[in-house]
């Protein structure tokens, strides 16, 4: 499992946060970037973690088509990928960037269906795919995108959307499919929640997540915790 690190105004604060995640055992670092907080930040983190720890960046649509030469400066840092540099609808722009930048271009927000993913791959805009079940409409569509990417030889990884233990268990199962060849963002539950609503929440042990193997969804609801935070209930009878 990898971890996603937000944008820091101070590089020293960024390095302290990254070192903490490395100490926690995460095997891949993802940095959020934007203009003015990219090249120097990536350089500092690469220097901190060394050449052997996988590093990638996520732009969250912060750049423009004309930023190809600037983003190409990231090539020297041996990144796994640059995630979603342009707005989600700009598939052609991503294809153009992919031709200018050696680091693989990964799509995130642009991918909302298997059909759209196929078009992006065909245009050369998607060299790596981030599959988020919540973004694509569920796990069936996520599996369709996975199968398509396997057929097209496109590496995939599983992104996170701040799920509780319910969604994290399902994401861990999804990420165990053979096409998921890059570390995903299935971080420990404690990173976001002081108390999860499942009895055995996701943990990071030695940089890895254990895929649930029990029957059903792979978790049990902690009913006492759930009751303590429930504000109302509705019963639907058939």
Helices and strands as residue ranges (DSSP letters): E 2-5, H 11-24, E 28-32, H 39-49, E 54-58, G 65-67, H 68-71, G 72-77, E 82-83, H 91-100, E 105-107, H 114-123, E 128-131, H 133-136, H 139-152, E 155-158, H 165-175, G 189-191, H 223-229
